[in-house]
């Protein structure tokens, strides 16, 4: 296996299990035409690390996938829990996502355009991010929830120390599990380091849909919008007819995107909140949180009361 480079990292600590096998990982190396020499634990000469545990057949960490009817969790349509080597889980979960990623067609002029519900590149990168960057010191399962309008990837572990969500949005990447990332790169499952979230955004380029990237102290979420759900929800153009001049149209309701959606969801759940709540929710600086809240106030999405240190916010009834 790969040589440890930091004995203090979770990957390089001693595995709680030493009866590990690597059959599924061997099969993946064979598929890629790569040579693979599994670690040996004969005569107690070598002790398996947590990295070995993660890629072994006995890996205890799982990914739970669920498909729901509608936009909430009231009714299941399908669900499955994936186990075993993380490298094998990647292939199995991606196949599950492909199964629930229908291709729909639109006629544009003389030609038919086929488009899946979610860009395949975005699904792949979001899944890879959930596996490589999660915190495996906690046994909680990673979650992937598919709704009629979106798919959510939720993994344990917030941002790395010293990194904010604003840094992530600008393209900065610090890998929590470097040996795992190296292995996935060796297996050609990762194209390049630190570009996953940028590739997700690029997959939606040219559309008005915006993937969401949300971070909390102990979790990280990537939300991919459903192409066809957005198209079906869009209002149809109204044919103009001759008649008296129409009255001035009312000012359209502000549409929240990205971090604003996260603030709205937080406000609806907690009622009133303060700026520091948003700093912690989004992992941003006080200045960035203040700027975002001022923008939302000007757009009519949030209401403010109080002054100075007593300022509090709540969600507008029109949001």
NUGU-739436 format. One record per residue (C-alpha): residue in one letter; x, y, z. Coordinates in steps of 0.5 Angstrom, whole numbers, plus 500, padded with zeros to 3 digits. Layout:
<rs>
aXYZ...
</rs>
This chain:
<rs>
x500500500x502507500x507510505x505513511x507521511x504523518x503518524x498523527x493523522x487518522x489515516x496513519x493511526x493503528x487500525x482497531x482491526x488487524x484481520x483485514x483483506x483486500x479482495x475488492x481493492x485488488x479487483x479494482x487494480x486489476x480493472x485498471x491494469x495496475x499492479x497491486x501488492x496488499x500489505x502483509x500482517x504475517x508474524x506481526x511484522x506489519x500492523x495495519x493502519x486506519x488507511x488500510x482499514x478504509x480500503x479493506x473489505x472490512x471497512x466499517x464506514x458506510x454510505x446510506x442512499x435514499x430516494x424520496x417522493x417529493x421535496x421532503x422525507x415523508x415517503x421513501x421510494x428506494x434506499x440502500x446502504x453500501x458497505x466494504x472498501x471505500x474504493x468499491x463503495x464509490x463504484x457501487x454508489x455511483x451506479x445507484x446514482x446513475x440508476x436514479x438519474x433519468x435522461x429526459x429529451x427536449x426538441x429544439x428546432x429539428x433536433x432532440x436534446x437529451x439531458x440527464x436530471x443531474x450532470x454526471x460530472x457533478x454527481x461524480x465529483x460530489x460523491x468523491x468529495x463526500x468520500x475523500x474529505x469526510x472525517x472518519x474519526x466519527x463512525x456516522x454514515x455519509x448520507x445521499x438524499x435524492x428528492x424530486x428537485x435536488x440531490x444532497x450529499x452530507x458527510x461528517x466533518x466540517x471544514x479543516x482548521x483555518x479554512x473558511x467556506x469563503x476559501x472553499x468558494x475561491x478554490x482553496x482545498x486542503x485534503x483531510x485524507x491525503x493517502x486516500x486521495x492518492x489511492x483514488x488518483x492512482x486508480x484514476x478515479x480522481x483527475x486532479x487534486x483540489x478541483x472537485x467543487x470547481x468541476x461541480x460548478x462548471x457542470x452547471x455552466x450555462x444554466x441558471x442553476x447554482x449548486x449549493x456548498x454548505x458547511x457546519x462545525x461537524x458536517x459538510x453538504x453539497x446540494x445539486x439542483x435537478x435540471x428538469x425540475x427547474x425547467x418544469x417549475x419555470x413559468x411559461x411565457x404569456x402571449x401578448x394581446x392588444x389592449x390598454x397599456x398594462x399597469x406597472x408590474x409589481x417588484x418581483x420577489x427577491x430570489x435567494x441563491x447559494x449562501x442566502x438559501x442556507x441563511x433562510x433555512x437556518x432562520x426558518x428553523x431557529x427563528x431569530x438569529x445573530x450575525x455570529x450564527x451565520x459566521x458559524x453556519x457558513x464558516x465565513x468572516x464577520x465582514x462577509x457575514x455582515x455583507x451577506x445579511x445587509x444584502x439580504x435585508x436590502x432584498x427584503x429576505x430578512x428583517x433586522x431589529x436592534x442596534x450595534x451588538x443587540x442587532x438580531x435578524x429574522x426571516x421576512x414573511x415574503x421569503
</rs>
